[in-house]
Amino acid sequence: MGNVAGLAVPSLSPAVEEVQGRGRVAFAKAALTGRYDDLPGTPEVGRADALWRTTCFEAFADLGDGGYAEFNASPSKEWAAYRFDGYREGMHNLDGSVEVFNVEQDGQSLTISAWLNWSDWPRVNRVGVSAVIEESDGTISYWALAHPSDKPDFHHPDSFVLEFP
């Protein structure tokens, strides 16, 4: 067990903080209606790149055609979603979003609860789950269900080991 109190946890993003209250209602309504584009607190609030440079949780979804999706969720409630056409190539923003709706930290754990909103989930049958953990002294470690090569590579197809029925 590690020292959770010694983690570098990014602060809540000001963009997310601004709409947090009304955003909860907007996301709940959007989840029911399937319409995100015209609501206050849209999923674009909190979208950010390079979240992997500090504490961040990630999920990778194999699309079965050589492509895959990547979702990032930060304790700052910022998020990212990308689609790759092949191994680390053809990256572009994914037509989907991540709603980080709860972040809790105590002396034993750091928990991020998030919805990965994406219409292609039904075609996914393998997923990789990983985390980048930065300590307050700048030490970074990489955690995953599988590390198929000699160094961490969350994009490696053999790291997508969680199978969906």
N, C-alpha and C positions, 0 to 999 in steps of 0.2 A: 504494500500500500504506500502511495506517495504522499507528499506534503501538499495537499490541496490549497492550503493557505498561501503557499509560495508560487502559485500560478500567476502568470501575467494574463489578466482577464481584461480585454478591451472594454472601455466605458461605453455606455449606451450612446449610440449615434444620435447627434442632435436632430438629424432629419427624421429619425424614427421617433424620438422623444416628442417631437412637435405634434405628431398625429397619433400617438399611441392610444389615447382614449377613444377618439372617434374612429381610429383605424380598426379597433376590435369589432365595432359594430359593422363597419364597412366590410371587413373580411367575412364576418358571419353571414351578412346579407349576400355577399358575392358567392360564398360557398353554396348557399341555397339556390341562387339564381343562375350561377355559372357566368355572371358578368362582372368583370373586374375593371373594365376600362373607364367607366364613368362615375366611380365612387371616390369620395375623399379618402385619403390614406391608401392609394392604389398600391399594388404590389411593387411598383417601381421605387417607392420610398424605401430606402435602405439597401437598394442594389449597389454593390461595390465590388471592385476587382481586388485581387492580391490579398484576399483574406487569409490565405494559407501562410502568410509571413509571420503570423502570431497564432495564438490559440484559436482553433477553428475545427469544426466537425464536418466531415464530408461523406457523401454517398455517391457511388458510381453505379450506373445502370447499363447493362449490356443490351444493345438493341438487336442483336442477332444478325446484323448486316455488316459487321465490321465497325460500326459506329457505336458511340456510347454517350450517355448524359452524365454530367457532373453537377452535384448540388453542394453548396458550401453554406454553413450556418455558423455565425459568430456570436459569442456572448454579447457583443455590442448590438445585437439584433439586425446587423447588416447581413446580407446574403448575396449569393451569386448562383446562377444556373447557366450551364453551357452545354452545347452539343459539339461533339467531335465526330468528324467523318471517318477517321481512322486513328490508330495509335498516336496520340499527341499531335494530330494534324487536322486541319480544317475546323478550327475552333470558332464558334460564334455563339452569341447569346441564345439561350434556349427559350422557346415560347412556353414559359412556365414561370413559377415563382416559388419562393420559400417564405413562409410566414413563421418567424420565430416568435412564439407567443408567451414563452415563459423561460426565464433564466434564474436558476437558484444555485447558490454556493454556500456550503457550510464547511466545517473542518474536515469532513469525510468525503465530500463529492462536489462535482460541478455538473449540473444537469441543464441541458438545453432541450426544450420541447418545441418542435416545429412541424408544420404541415408542408409537405413537398407537393405543390399543386402543379399537376402535369397530366395532360390527357393521354399520354402514351404508356402509362403504367401497365395497362393490360397486356402489352406486347413484350414486357420485360420478364425474363426468367432467371437472370443471375445478377446479383448486386454485390458490390464491395463497400464495406463500411470502414471508415478510417478517421483518425484525428491527428492534428498537429497540436502539440502541447508546448507552450513556451513558459519557462519558469521566470520568476522575477529577476534572476541574474542573467537572463538572456539565453540560457541553455534551451535548445529545442530538441524534442523527441518526436518520433513518428510512430503512430500506432495503427495497426490494421488487423483484420481477421487473418490475413495472409500476406507475407512478404516473399513473393516468388523469386526474387533476384537477390544479389548480395547487398544491395542498398535499397532503401524504401522507394517504391515506385507505385503509387496508388493507381496510376493509369494502366499498369500492366494487366493484360486480359486475364492472366491467371490469378489475379488478386480478387476477382469477382467470384467469391466462393459461396456466398449465401444464395441458395437456390429457392426460387418460388415454385410452388406446384403448378 
